[in-house]
Amino acid sequence: MTAQKIILVVEDNPINRAMLSGILSSKYQVMEAENGEEALSVLHAYKDEISLILLDIIMPVMDGYTFLSIIKKDPVYASIPVIVTTQSDGEADEVAALSHGASD
């Protein structure tokens, strides 16, 4: 049996985080972080095991843009795909996320 892939959900809203985790947990192992700083700690501990990051942009402590800038500069983390989730549907936000290194 193949081990489940791990997805890191980075979202400050506990309801959104629980919903995403609930949707994904049937097929993936889900780890959670409520801001970018906490997500960095999770990455340090599980760097070789995380297959994907779902990242909110607007968060306290460390926002998604700062988190992306940090991990995309580090070759250990740069290859982990990041999908940005945000309530904003503006094209400028999408371009900003992609320019910071988001995959989608």
C-alpha positions as CSV (number, residue, x, y, z in Angstrom):
1,M,0.0,0.0,0.0
2,T,1.3,3.4,-0.9
3,A,1.5,6.1,1.8
4,Q,-0.9,9.0,1.4
5,K,0.5,12.2,0.0
6,I,0.6,15.1,2.5
7,I,-1.1,18.4,1.8
8,L,-0.4,21.4,4.0
9,V,-3.4,23.7,4.4
10,V,-2.4,27.2,5.5
11,E,-5.5,29.2,6.4
12,D,-6.2,31.5,9.3
13,N,-10.0,31.0,9.3
14,P,-10.7,27.9,11.3
15,I,-14.0,27.1,9.5
16,N,-12.3,27.3,6.0
17,R,-9.4,25.3,7.3
18,A,-11.7,22.6,8.6
19,M,-13.7,22.5,5.4
20,L,-10.6,22.1,3.2
21,S,-9.2,19.5,5.5
22,G,-12.5,17.6,5.5
23,I,-12.7,17.6,1.8
24,L,-9.2,16.4,1.3
25,S,-8.8,14.0,4.2
26,S,-10.5,11.1,2.4
27,K,-7.6,10.9,-0.1
28,Y,-4.7,12.7,1.5
29,Q,-3.1,13.2,4.8
30,V,-3.7,16.8,5.8
31,M,-1.6,19.0,8.0
32,E,-2.8,22.5,9.0
33,A,-1.2,25.8,9.8
34,E,-3.1,29.0,10.7
35,N,-0.5,31.5,9.3
36,G,2.7,31.6,7.3
37,E,5.0,31.5,10.3
38,E,3.3,28.3,11.6
39,A,3.5,26.8,8.1
40,L,7.2,27.4,8.0
41,S,7.6,25.4,11.2
42,V,5.6,22.6,9.7
43,L,7.7,22.7,6.5
44,H,10.9,22.5,8.6
45,A,9.7,19.4,10.4
46,Y,8.2,17.6,7.3
47,K,10.1,19.1,4.4
48,D,10.6,15.9,2.4
49,E,7.0,14.7,2.9
50,I,4.8,17.6,1.9
51,S,3.5,17.2,-1.7
52,L,1.3,20.4,-2.0
53,I,0.5,23.6,-0.1
54,L,-2.9,25.2,-0.2
55,L,-2.2,28.8,0.9
56,D,-4.4,31.7,1.9
57,I,-3.0,35.1,1.1
58,I,-4.5,37.3,3.8
59,M,-3.4,36.1,7.2
60,P,-2.1,37.6,10.5
61,V,1.4,37.1,11.7
62,M,2.8,36.2,8.2
63,D,0.8,36.6,5.1
64,G,0.8,34.3,2.1
65,Y,3.0,36.6,-0.1
66,T,5.8,36.7,2.5
67,F,5.5,33.0,3.0
68,L,5.8,32.4,-0.8
69,S,8.8,34.7,-1.0
70,I,10.6,32.8,1.7
71,I,10.0,29.3,0.5
72,K,10.6,30.0,-3.2
73,K,14.1,31.3,-2.3
74,D,15.0,28.1,-0.5
75,P,15.9,25.2,-2.8
76,V,14.6,22.7,-0.3
77,Y,11.1,24.0,-0.5
78,A,11.0,25.7,-4.0
79,S,9.8,22.6,-5.8
80,I,6.7,22.1,-3.6
81,P,3.7,23.3,-5.6
82,V,1.6,26.0,-4.0
83,I,-2.0,26.7,-4.9
84,V,-3.3,30.0,-3.5
85,T,-6.8,30.3,-2.1
86,T,-8.2,33.7,-1.4
87,Q,-11.6,35.4,-1.2
88,S,-10.4,38.1,-3.6
89,D,-11.1,37.5,-7.2
90,G,-9.1,40.4,-8.6
91,E,-6.7,39.8,-11.4
92,A,-4.0,41.9,-9.6
93,D,-4.1,39.5,-6.7
94,E,-3.8,36.5,-9.0
95,V,-0.8,38.1,-10.8
96,A,0.8,39.0,-7.5
97,A,0.5,35.4,-6.2
98,L,1.9,34.0,-9.4
99,S,4.8,36.5,-9.4
100,H,5.6,35.4,-5.8
101,G,5.9,31.8,-6.9
102,A,2.5,30.3,-6.6
103,S,1.7,27.4,-9.0
104,D,-1.9,28.3,-9.4
